[in-house]
C-alpha cells in the first residue's frame, strides 16, 4: 500500500526561517543576569542570546525575585505576571 504523502516528507523544512532570529529566555536567566534593565543588547553582551537574535521572549520557567524592567523584549502572560509581581515591568 502507498504511504500517505506527508508521511514520506521529512519533518524539517516547514519551520519559518524567522525562528533562527528568535530566542527564549526564562525567569532564572533574568535572575542570573541581575540587571535592573534588560534589553536585547544586554542579553547579547551577557551571552544569553546569540548575536543574530532579533526578538527575545521571556517564558515563565524558574523564579524571579529581583525587580527587572524589560525594554523591547516580549514575555508570555505568565512571565509578565511574575515580572510585575517582583516589581518589574514589561515594555
C-alpha positions in Angstrom: 0.0 0.0 0.0 1.0 3.6 -0.6 2.0 5.6 2.4 0.3 9.0 2.7 2.4 11.7 1.1 3.0 13.7 4.3 4.5 10.6 6.0 7.3 10.4 3.4 8.2 14.1 3.6 10.9 15.0 6.0 9.7 16.7 9.2 12.0 19.7 8.8 11.8 22.4 6.2 8.4 23.8 7.1 9.6 25.8 10.0 9.8 29.5 9.4 13.3 30.9 8.7 12.5 33.6 11.2 13.0 31.1 14.0 16.7 31.4 13.9 16.4 35.0 14.9 14.1 34.3 17.8 15.3 33.3 21.3 13.6 32.5 24.6 15.0 33.1 28.0 13.4 32.3 31.3 12.9 33.9 34.7 16.0 32.1 36.0 18.1 33.8 33.2 16.8 37.2 34.3 17.6 36.5 37.9 21.1 35.4 36.9 21.7 38.4 34.7 20.8 40.5 37.7 20.3 43.7 35.8 17.7 46.3 36.6 17.1 47.0 32.9 17.2 44.3 30.4 17.2 44.8 26.6 18.4 42.8 23.6 21.9 44.3 23.8 22.3 43.4 27.5 21.3 39.8 26.7 23.8 39.6 23.9 26.6 41.1 25.9 25.9 38.6 28.7 25.9 35.8 26.0 22.3 34.8 27.0 21.3 35.0 23.3 23.3 34.8 20.1 24.5 37.8 18.1 21.9 37.3 15.3 18.9 37.2 17.5 16.3 39.9 16.8 13.4 39.0 19.1 13.5 37.6 22.6 10.6 36.3 24.6 10.7 35.6 28.3 9.0 32.4 29.4 7.7 31.5 32.9 10.3 29.0 34.0 12.1 29.4 37.2 11.8 32.2 39.8 12.3 35.9 39.7 12.8 37.8 42.9 14.5 40.9 41.6 12.9 44.0 40.0 13.6 43.9 36.3 12.4 46.3 33.6 12.3 44.7 30.1 12.9 47.0 27.2 11.8 45.8 23.8 11.6 42.2 25.0 8.4 40.2 24.9 7.1 37.9 27.7 4.4 35.3 27.9 1.4 36.2 30.1 2.7 34.1 33.0 6.2 35.6 32.8 4.8 39.1 32.6 2.8 38.5 35.7 5.9 37.1 37.5 8.0 40.1 36.4 5.3 42.6 37.6 4.8 40.7 40.8 8.6 41.2 41.6 8.1 44.9 41.0 9.4 45.0 37.4 7.8 46.0 34.1 7.5 44.8 30.6 7.6 47.5 27.8 
